[in-house]
Amino acid sequence: MKRRDLLRHLSSHGCSLLRERCVLCARAHSAEITRPSRDGLVVQRLLLMALRHQDEVPGCVCHVDIRTDRLRRVAGRGGRSSVFARHASLRSQRYRQRARTVLPEPGRFIGQGHRVGAGARDGRQFIGSHEIADFLDFIAQEDDLEAFIQAVFTHLEGDASWSRLDLYNLVDNSISQGILRSKTREFGWTYENEILQPSPYIRVPKNLDAYIEGLGSKQAHELRRKLRRAARNPEPIALEIIQDAALLPAALHDFFALMTQEADKAKFMTPGMRAQMETIARTAFDGGWLQLAFLKCGTRRIAAYMNFDYDNCIWAYNAGFNSADAKLSPGWLIMAEMMRWSAEYGRRIFDLMRGGEEYKYRFGAVDRFVQRAVITRSA
């Protein structure tokens, strides 16, 4: 395949190899790009081609930029798509990753938007900050995942620069884990995993009444009492979701002000982290999957959730509350209103993500866990 034909092939599917020298060294592997798939491109083959660039061209920095949402269905984890697997989400994390010398790196792609990057001198990790992205995994169609992991392992077998794959934030029901165990045995390596944190979620019922009924008698009675008290409040209490781009900067300012009322979150919210979260929020807003929700008492914002609305799920990324309004129980009220909204708009899951805080279980969440898989090569 000639260089111009390769460029035409890639651009026709919404993709480009951004570095011209990568296109030139890609010609040696052009036979691997042979046929369209149902999503427009054999993504795994393209990215496996990029895996070998560093060996072929020393110092070559490779980056495959998926410029279209046409490949969104490829971004799956055990058949379930993750908001953190979206290309835009991964791109929004680059600022922090550059500071950690993960990007830019000589290209080692292992799936759409994921790459094995240097996490330590002799280690490899998923792309995506495991401090920021609650869930990480290979990004590949389920039918192709085993073959893709096989190809990645085959490549890594010939790479003497690593001794450990350190894969954070795999969900316990990820099909990747079973494949990783099997392939690790085949290659004579060692596989270990550990539970990092609970990651509770709520299945959204058909309406708010059904949600309350499912909480159990004590919590249901308490929530109904809080809702009745809110209805009698002199100032109206209502849910606000930011939809106007002109309102977003002030809304983010209010969100961070509420969030940092908690001492732990105030410590976490360094200037760099705030800039990172603002970038993620703006990226999500531009992509149509930010849900920045406030509970308002009159004109005052007294509680907030920064959520992602993606794949018929609400992903609750962070939250904040005004301690001065604790008597109104803003945490319970905003959760009830978000569940009402989720049921009305047909969302399936309200995902409370990482962390085993007790309030999540009061809200009716059930457990699931994120894990860390460590694969060590034989000496």
Contacts in CASP RR format, 6 or more apart in sequence:
PFRMAT RR
TARGET T0000
AUTHOR 0000-0000-0000
METHOD contacts of the structure
MODEL  1
MKRRDLLRHLSSHGCSLLRERCVLCARAHSAEITRPSRDGLVVQRLLLMA
LRHQDEVPGCVCHVDIRTDRLRRVAGRGGRSSVFARHASLRSQRYRQRAR
TVLPEPGRFIGQGHRVGAGARDGRQFIGSHEIADFLDFIAQEDDLEAFIQ
AVFTHLEGDASWSRLDLYNLVDNSISQGILRSKTREFGWTYENEILQPSP
YIRVPKNLDAYIEGLGSKQAHELRRKLRRAARNPEPIALEIIQDAALLPA
ALHDFFALMTQEADKAKFMTPGMRAQMETIARTAFDGGWLQLAFLKCGTR
RIAAYMNFDYDNCIWAYNAGFNSADAKLSPGWLIMAEMMRWSAEYGRRIF
DLMRGGEEYKYRFGAVDRFVQRAVITRSA
1 9 0 8 1.000
1 27 0 8 1.000
1 30 0 8 1.000
1 31 0 8 1.000
1 33 0 8 1.000
2 27 0 8 1.000
3 23 0 8 1.000
3 24 0 8 1.000
3 27 0 8 1.000
6 23 0 8 1.000
6 26 0 8 1.000
6 27 0 8 1.000
6 30 0 8 1.000
6 33 0 8 1.000
7 16 0 8 1.000
7 17 0 8 1.000
7 23 0 8 1.000
9 33 0 8 1.000
10 16 0 8 1.000
10 17 0 8 1.000
10 33 0 8 1.000
10 41 0 8 1.000
10 46 0 8 1.000
13 36 0 8 1.000
13 40 0 8 1.000
13 41 0 8 1.000
13 68 0 8 1.000
13 70 0 8 1.000
14 66 0 8 1.000
14 67 0 8 1.000
14 68 0 8 1.000
14 70 0 8 1.000
15 41 0 8 1.000
15 46 0 8 1.000
15 64 0 8 1.000
15 65 0 8 1.000
15 66 0 8 1.000
15 67 0 8 1.000
15 68 0 8 1.000
16 65 0 8 1.000
16 67 0 8 1.000
17 23 0 8 1.000
17 26 0 8 1.000
17 50 0 8 1.000
17 62 0 8 1.000
17 63 0 8 1.000
17 64 0 8 1.000
18 63 0 8 1.000
18 64 0 8 1.000
18 65 0 8 1.000
19 60 0 8 1.000
19 61 0 8 1.000
19 62 0 8 1.000
19 63 0 8 1.000
21 57 0 8 1.000
21 60 0 8 1.000
22 50 0 8 1.000
22 53 0 8 1.000
22 57 0 8 1.000
22 60 0 8 1.000
22 61 0 8 1.000
22 62 0 8 1.000
22 63 0 8 1.000
25 53 0 8 1.000
25 56 0 8 1.000
25 57 0 8 1.000
25 60 0 8 1.000
26 49 0 8 1.000
26 50 0 8 1.000
26 53 0 8 1.000
28 56 0 8 1.000
29 49 0 8 1.000
29 52 0 8 1.000
30 49 0 8 1.000
32 45 0 8 1.000
32 46 0 8 1.000
32 48 0 8 1.000
32 49 0 8 1.000
33 42 0 8 1.000
33 45 0 8 1.000
33 46 0 8 1.000
33 49 0 8 1.000
34 42 0 8 1.000
34 45 0 8 1.000
35 42 0 8 1.000
36 42 0 8 1.000
37 43 0 8 1.000
37 141 0 8 1.000
39 70 0 8 1.000
39 71 0 8 1.000
39 73 0 8 1.000
39 74 0 8 1.000
39 141 0 8 1.000
40 70 0 8 1.000
40 71 0 8 1.000
41 71 0 8 1.000
43 71 0 8 1.000
43 74 0 8 1.000
43 111 0 8 1.000
43 112 0 8 1.000
43 140 0 8 1.000
44 111 0 8 1.000
44 140 0 8 1.000
44 144 0 8 1.000
44 147 0 8 1.000
44 148 0 8 1.000
44 151 0 8 1.000
46 64 0 8 1.000
47 64 0 8 1.000
47 109 0 8 1.000
47 110 0 8 1.000
47 111 0 8 1.000
47 112 0 8 1.000
48 109 0 8 1.000
48 148 0 8 1.000
48 151 0 8 1.000
48 152 0 8 1.000
48 155 0 8 1.000
50 62 0 8 1.000
50 64 0 8 1.000
50 107 0 8 1.000
50 108 0 8 1.000
50 109 0 8 1.000
51 107 0 8 1.000
51 108 0 8 1.000
51 109 0 8 1.000
51 110 0 8 1.000
51 152 0 8 1.000
51 155 0 8 1.000
52 155 0 8 1.000
53 60 0 8 1.000
53 62 0 8 1.000
53 106 0 8 1.000
53 107 0 8 1.000
54 60 0 8 1.000
54 62 0 8 1.000
54 106 0 8 1.000
54 107 0 8 1.000
54 108 0 8 1.000
55 159 0 8 1.000
59 106 0 8 1.000
60 106 0 8 1.000
60 107 0 8 1.000
61 104 0 8 1.000
61 105 0 8 1.000
61 106 0 8 1.000
61 107 0 8 1.000
62 106 0 8 1.000
62 107 0 8 1.000
62 109 0 8 1.000
63 104 0 8 1.000
63 107 0 8 1.000
64 109 0 8 1.000
64 112 0 8 1.000
64 113 0 8 1.000
65 87 0 8 1.000
66 87 0 8 1.000
66 112 0 8 1.000
66 113 0 8 1.000
71 87 0 8 1.000
71 112 0 8 1.000
72 81 0 8 1.000
72 86 0 8 1.000
73 81 0 8 1.000
73 141 0 8 1.000
74 112 0 8 1.000
74 139 0 8 1.000
74 140 0 8 1.000
74 141 0 8 1.000
75 81 0 8 1.000
75 82 0 8 1.000
75 85 0 8 1.000
75 86 0 8 1.000
75 87 0 8 1.000
75 112 0 8 1.000
75 139 0 8 1.000
76 82 0 8 1.000
76 85 0 8 1.000
76 137 0 8 1.000
76 139 0 8 1.000
76 140 0 8 1.000
76 141 0 8 1.000
76 142 0 8 1.000
77 85 0 8 1.000
77 135 0 8 1.000
77 137 0 8 1.000
77 138 0 8 1.000
77 139 0 8 1.000
77 171 0 8 1.000
77 174 0 8 1.000
77 176 0 8 1.000
78 137 0 8 1.000
78 142 0 8 1.000
78 145 0 8 1.000
78 173 0 8 1.000
78 174 0 8 1.000
78 175 0 8 1.000
78 176 0 8 1.000
79 142 0 8 1.000
79 175 0 8 1.000
80 311 0 8 1.000
81 310 0 8 1.000
81 311 0 8 1.000
82 135 0 8 1.000
82 137 0 8 1.000
83 89 0 8 1.000
83 289 0 8 1.000
83 308 0 8 1.000
83 310 0 8 1.000
83 311 0 8 1.000
83 313 0 8 1.000
83 315 0 8 1.000
84 90 0 8 1.000
84 128 0 8 1.000
84 133 0 8 1.000
84 134 0 8 1.000
84 135 0 8 1.000
84 136 0 8 1.000
85 112 0 8 1.000
85 113 0 8 1.000
85 114 0 8 1.000
85 135 0 8 1.000
85 137 0 8 1.000
85 139 0 8 1.000
86 289 0 8 1.000
86 310 0 8 1.000
87 112 0 8 1.000
87 113 0 8 1.000
88 283 0 8 1.000
88 284 0 8 1.000
88 286 0 8 1.000
88 287 0 8 1.000
89 133 0 8 1.000
89 280 0 8 1.000
89 283 0 8 1.000
89 284 0 8 1.000
90 113 0 8 1.000
90 114 0 8 1.000
90 127 0 8 1.000
90 128 0 8 1.000
91 283 0 8 1.000
92 279 0 8 1.000
92 280 0 8 1.000
92 283 0 8 1.000
92 284 0 8 1.000
93 128 0 8 1.000
93 129 0 8 1.000
93 132 0 8 1.000
93 133 0 8 1.000
93 276 0 8 1.000
93 280 0 8 1.000
94 103 0 8 1.000
95 275 0 8 1.000
95 276 0 8 1.000
95 279 0 8 1.000
96 129 0 8 1.000
96 132 0 8 1.000
96 272 0 8 1.000
96 276 0 8 1.000
97 103 0 8 1.000
97 127 0 8 1.000
97 128 0 8 1.000
97 129 0 8 1.000
98 104 0 8 1.000
100 119 0 8 1.000
100 129 0 8 1.000
101 118 0 8 1.000
102 117 0 8 1.000
102 118 0 8 1.000
102 119 0 8 1.000
102 125 0 8 1.000
102 127 0 8 1.000
102 128 0 8 1.000
102 129 0 8 1.000
103 127 0 8 1.000
105 115 0 8 1.000
105 117 0 8 1.000
105 118 0 8 1.000
107 115 0 8 1.000
108 115 0 8 1.000
108 116 0 8 1.000
108 117 0 8 1.000
108 124 0 8 1.000
109 115 0 8 1.000
110 116 0 8 1.000
110 126 0 8 1.000
110 138 0 8 1.000
110 148 0 8 1.000
110 152 0 8 1.000
111 138 0 8 1.000
111 139 0 8 1.000
111 140 0 8 1.000
111 148 0 8 1.000
112 139 0 8 1.000
112 140 0 8 1.000
113 127 0 8 1.000
113 139 0 8 1.000
114 126 0 8 1.000
114 127 0 8 1.000
114 128 0 8 1.000
114 136 0 8 1.000
114 137 0 8 1.000
114 138 0 8 1.000
114 139 0 8 1.000
115 126 0 8 1.000
115 127 0 8 1.000
116 124 0 8 1.000
116 125 0 8 1.000
116 126 0 8 1.000
116 127 0 8 1.000
116 152 0 8 1.000
116 156 0 8 1.000
116 165 0 8 1.000
117 124 0 8 1.000
117 125 0 8 1.000
117 127 0 8 1.000
118 124 0 8 1.000
118 125 0 8 1.000
119 125 0 8 1.000
119 166 0 8 1.000
120 164 0 8 1.000
120 166 0 8 1.000
122 161 0 8 1.000
122 162 0 8 1.000
122 163 0 8 1.000
122 164 0 8 1.000
123 162 0 8 1.000
123 163 0 8 1.000
123 164 0 8 1.000
123 165 0 8 1.000
123 166 0 8 1.000
124 156 0 8 1.000
124 162 0 8 1.000
124 164 0 8 1.000
124 165 0 8 1.000
124 166 0 8 1.000
125 165 0 8 1.000
125 166 0 8 1.000
125 167 0 8 1.000
125 168 0 8 1.000
126 136 0 8 1.000
126 137 0 8 1.000
126 138 0 8 1.000
126 167 0 8 1.000
126 168 0 8 1.000
126 169 0 8 1.000
128 136 0 8 1.000
130 136 0 8 1.000
130 168 0 8 1.000
130 169 0 8 1.000
132 276 0 8 1.000
132 280 0 8 1.000
133 169 0 8 1.000
134 169 0 8 1.000
134 199 0 8 1.000
134 315 0 8 1.000
134 317 0 8 1.000
134 353 0 8 1.000
134 354 0 8 1.000
134 370 0 8 1.000
135 169 0 8 1.000
135 170 0 8 1.000
135 171 0 8 1.000
135 199 0 8 1.000
135 353 0 8 1.000
135 370 0 8 1.000
136 167 0 8 1.000
136 168 0 8 1.000
136 169 0 8 1.000
136 170 0 8 1.000
137 169 0 8 1.000
137 170 0 8 1.000
137 171 0 8 1.000
137 174 0 8 1.000
137 176 0 8 1.000
138 145 0 8 1.000
138 148 0 8 1.000
138 149 0 8 1.000
138 176 0 8 1.000
140 148 0 8 1.000
142 175 0 8 1.000
145 175 0 8 1.000
145 176 0 8 1.000
145 179 0 8 1.000
146 179 0 8 1.000
149 176 0 8 1.000
149 179 0 8 1.000
149 180 0 8 1.000
149 183 0 8 1.000
150 183 0 8 1.000
153 183 0 8 1.000
153 186 0 8 1.000
153 187 0 8 1.000
156 162 0 8 1.000
156 165 0 8 1.000
156 377 0 8 1.000
157 187 0 8 1.000
162 377 0 8 1.000
163 376 0 8 1.000
163 377 0 8 1.000
164 374 0 8 1.000
164 375 0 8 1.000
164 376 0 8 1.000
164 377 0 8 1.000
165 373 0 8 1.000
165 374 0 8 1.000
165 375 0 8 1.000
166 372 0 8 1.000
166 374 0 8 1.000
167 180 0 8 1.000
167 372 0 8 1.000
167 373 0 8 1.000
167 374 0 8 1.000
167 375 0 8 1.000
168 196 0 8 1.000
168 370 0 8 1.000
168 372 0 8 1.000
169 196 0 8 1.000
169 354 0 8 1.000
169 370 0 8 1.000
169 371 0 8 1.000
169 372 0 8 1.000
170 176 0 8 1.000
170 177 0 8 1.000
170 193 0 8 1.000
170 370 0 8 1.000
170 371 0 8 1.000
170 372 0 8 1.000
170 373 0 8 1.000
171 199 0 8 1.000
171 368 0 8 1.000
171 369 0 8 1.000
171 370 0 8 1.000
171 371 0 8 1.000
172 195 0 8 1.000
172 368 0 8 1.000
172 369 0 8 1.000
172 370 0 8 1.000
172 371 0 8 1.000
173 368 0 8 1.000
177 193 0 8 1.000
177 371 0 8 1.000
177 373 0 8 1.000
180 191 0 8 1.000
180 373 0 8 1.000
180 375 0 8 1.000
181 191 0 8 1.000
184 190 0 8 1.000
184 191 0 8 1.000
184 375 0 8 1.000
185 191 0 8 1.000
187 377 0 8 1.000
188 378 0 8 1.000
189 375 0 8 1.000
189 376 0 8 1.000
189 377 0 8 1.000
189 378 0 8 1.000
190 375 0 8 1.000
190 376 0 8 1.000
190 378 0 8 1.000
191 373 0 8 1.000
191 374 0 8 1.000
191 375 0 8 1.000
192 373 0 8 1.000
192 374 0 8 1.000
192 375 0 8 1.000
192 376 0 8 1.000
193 371 0 8 1.000
193 372 0 8 1.000
193 373 0 8 1.000
193 374 0 8 1.000
194 371 0 8 1.000
194 372 0 8 1.000
194 374 0 8 1.000
195 369 0 8 1.000
195 370 0 8 1.000
195 371 0 8 1.000
196 354 0 8 1.000
196 369 0 8 1.000
196 370 0 8 1.000
196 371 0 8 1.000
196 372 0 8 1.000
197 354 0 8 1.000
197 355 0 8 1.000
197 356 0 8 1.000
197 369 0 8 1.000
197 370 0 8 1.000
198 354 0 8 1.000
198 355 0 8 1.000
198 356 0 8 1.000
198 367 0 8 1.000
198 368 0 8 1.000
198 369 0 8 1.000
199 351 0 8 1.000
199 352 0 8 1.000
199 353 0 8 1.000
199 354 0 8 1.000
199 355 0 8 1.000
199 367 0 8 1.000
199 368 0 8 1.000
199 369 0 8 1.000
199 370 0 8 1.000
200 352 0 8 1.000
200 355 0 8 1.000
200 356 0 8 1.000
200 360 0 8 1.000
200 361 0 8 1.000
200 365 0 8 1.000
200 366 0 8 1.000
200 367 0 8 1.000
200 368 0 8 1.000
201 349 0 8 1.000
201 350 0 8 1.000
201 351 0 8 1.000
201 352 0 8 1.000
201 365 0 8 1.000
201 366 0 8 1.000
201 368 0 8 1.000
202 339 0 8 1.000
202 349 0 8 1.000
202 350 0 8 1.000
202 351 0 8 1.000
202 352 0 8 1.000
202 363 0 8 1.000
202 364 0 8 1.000
202 365 0 8 1.000
202 366 0 8 1.000
203 348 0 8 1.000
203 349 0 8 1.000
203 366 0 8 1.000
204 211 0 8 1.000
204 314 0 8 1.000
204 339 0 8 1.000
204 342 0 8 1.000
204 343 0 8 1.000
204 346 0 8 1.000
204 347 0 8 1.000
204 348 0 8 1.000
204 349 0 8 1.000
204 350 0 8 1.000
205 211 0 8 1.000
205 214 0 8 1.000
205 343 0 8 1.000
206 343 0 8 1.000
207 340 0 8 1.000
207 343 0 8 1.000
207 344 0 8 1.000
208 336 0 8 1.000
208 339 0 8 1.000
208 340 0 8 1.000
208 343 0 8 1.000
210 343 0 8 1.000
211 336 0 8 1.000
211 339 0 8 1.000
211 340 0 8 1.000
211 343 0 8 1.000
212 220 0 8 1.000
212 223 0 8 1.000
212 224 0 8 1.000
212 336 0 8 1.000
213 220 0 8 1.000
214 220 0 8 1.000
214 364 0 8 1.000
215 223 0 8 1.000
215 362 0 8 1.000
215 363 0 8 1.000
215 364 0 8 1.000
219 362 0 8 1.000
219 364 0 8 1.000
222 332 0 8 1.000
223 332 0 8 1.000
223 336 0 8 1.000
226 329 0 8 1.000
226 332 0 8 1.000
226 333 0 8 1.000
226 336 0 8 1.000
227 333 0 8 1.000
227 336 0 8 1.000
229 328 0 8 1.000
229 329 0 8 1.000
230 237 0 8 1.000
230 328 0 8 1.000
230 329 0 8 1.000
230 333 0 8 1.000
231 237 0 8 1.000
233 297 0 8 1.000
233 328 0 8 1.000
235 297 0 8 1.000
235 298 0 8 1.000
235 300 0 8 1.000
236 296 0 8 1.000
236 297 0 8 1.000
236 298 0 8 1.000
237 295 0 8 1.000
237 296 0 8 1.000
237 297 0 8 1.000
237 298 0 8 1.000
237 328 0 8 1.000
237 333 0 8 1.000
238 295 0 8 1.000
238 296 0 8 1.000
238 298 0 8 1.000
238 337 0 8 1.000
239 293 0 8 1.000
239 294 0 8 1.000
239 295 0 8 1.000
239 296 0 8 1.000
239 334 0 8 1.000
239 337 0 8 1.000
239 338 0 8 1.000
239 340 0 8 1.000
239 341 0 8 1.000
240 293 0 8 1.000
240 294 0 8 1.000
240 295 0 8 1.000
240 296 0 8 1.000
240 301 0 8 1.000
241 291 0 8 1.000
241 292 0 8 1.000
241 293 0 8 1.000
241 294 0 8 1.000
241 341 0 8 1.000
242 248 0 8 1.000
242 251 0 8 1.000
242 285 0 8 1.000
242 290 0 8 1.000
242 292 0 8 1.000
242 293 0 8 1.000
242 294 0 8 1.000
245 285 0 8 1.000
248 281 0 8 1.000
248 282 0 8 1.000
248 285 0 8 1.000
248 292 0 8 1.000
251 292 0 8 1.000
251 294 0 8 1.000
252 278 0 8 1.000
252 281 0 8 1.000
252 292 0 8 1.000
254 294 0 8 1.000
254 301 0 8 1.000
254 304 0 8 1.000
255 292 0 8 1.000
255 294 0 8 1.000
255 304 0 8 1.000
255 306 0 8 1.000
255 320 0 8 1.000
256 269 0 8 1.000
256 274 0 8 1.000
256 277 0 8 1.000
258 301 0 8 1.000
258 302 0 8 1.000
258 303 0 8 1.000
258 304 0 8 1.000
258 320 0 8 1.000
258 321 0 8 1.000
258 322 0 8 1.000
259 265 0 8 1.000
259 269 0 8 1.000
259 304 0 8 1.000
259 318 0 8 1.000
259 319 0 8 1.000
259 320 0 8 1.000
260 266 0 8 1.000
260 269 0 8 1.000
261 320 0 8 1.000
261 321 0 8 1.000
261 322 0 8 1.000
261 323 0 8 1.000
262 320 0 8 1.000
265 318 0 8 1.000
265 320 0 8 1.000
269 277 0 8 1.000
277 306 0 8 1.000
277 318 0 8 1.000
281 290 0 8 1.000
281 292 0 8 1.000
281 306 0 8 1.000
284 290 0 8 1.000
284 308 0 8 1.000
285 292 0 8 1.000
288 309 0 8 1.000
289 308 0 8 1.000
289 309 0 8 1.000
289 310 0 8 1.000
290 306 0 8 1.000
290 307 0 8 1.000
290 308 0 8 1.000
290 309 0 8 1.000
291 305 0 8 1.000
291 306 0 8 1.000
291 307 0 8 1.000
291 308 0 8 1.000
291 309 0 8 1.000
291 314 0 8 1.000
292 304 0 8 1.000
292 305 0 8 1.000
292 306 0 8 1.000
292 307 0 8 1.000
293 304 0 8 1.000
293 305 0 8 1.000
293 307 0 8 1.000
293 334 0 8 1.000
293 337 0 8 1.000
293 338 0 8 1.000
293 341 0 8 1.000
294 301 0 8 1.000
294 302 0 8 1.000
294 303 0 8 1.000
294 304 0 8 1.000
294 334 0 8 1.000
295 301 0 8 1.000
295 302 0 8 1.000
295 303 0 8 1.000
295 304 0 8 1.000
295 330 0 8 1.000
295 331 0 8 1.000
295 333 0 8 1.000
295 334 0 8 1.000
295 337 0 8 1.000
296 302 0 8 1.000
297 325 0 8 1.000
297 328 0 8 1.000
300 322 0 8 1.000
300 325 0 8 1.000
301 322 0 8 1.000
302 321 0 8 1.000
302 322 0 8 1.000
302 325 0 8 1.000
302 328 0 8 1.000
302 330 0 8 1.000
303 319 0 8 1.000
303 320 0 8 1.000
303 321 0 8 1.000
303 322 0 8 1.000
303 325 0 8 1.000
303 330 0 8 1.000
303 331 0 8 1.000
303 333 0 8 1.000
303 334 0 8 1.000
304 319 0 8 1.000
304 320 0 8 1.000
304 321 0 8 1.000
304 334 0 8 1.000
305 316 0 8 1.000
305 317 0 8 1.000
305 318 0 8 1.000
305 319 0 8 1.000
305 320 0 8 1.000
305 334 0 8 1.000
305 338 0 8 1.000
306 317 0 8 1.000
306 318 0 8 1.000
306 319 0 8 1.000
307 314 0 8 1.000
307 315 0 8 1.000
307 316 0 8 1.000
307 317 0 8 1.000
307 338 0 8 1.000
308 314 0 8 1.000
308 315 0 8 1.000
308 317 0 8 1.000
309 315 0 8 1.000
309 347 0 8 1.000
312 346 0 8 1.000
312 347 0 8 1.000
312 348 0 8 1.000
312 349 0 8 1.000
313 347 0 8 1.000
313 348 0 8 1.000
313 349 0 8 1.000
313 350 0 8 1.000
313 351 0 8 1.000
314 338 0 8 1.000
314 342 0 8 1.000
314 347 0 8 1.000
314 349 0 8 1.000
314 350 0 8 1.000
314 351 0 8 1.000
315 351 0 8 1.000
315 353 0 8 1.000
316 350 0 8 1.000
316 351 0 8 1.000
316 352 0 8 1.000
316 353 0 8 1.000
317 353 0 8 1.000
319 331 0 8 1.000
321 330 0 8 1.000
321 331 0 8 1.000
322 330 0 8 1.000
331 359 0 8 1.000
335 363 0 8 1.000
338 350 0 8 1.000
339 350 0 8 1.000
342 350 0 8 1.000
352 360 0 8 1.000
352 363 0 8 1.000
352 365 0 8 1.000
354 370 0 8 1.000
END
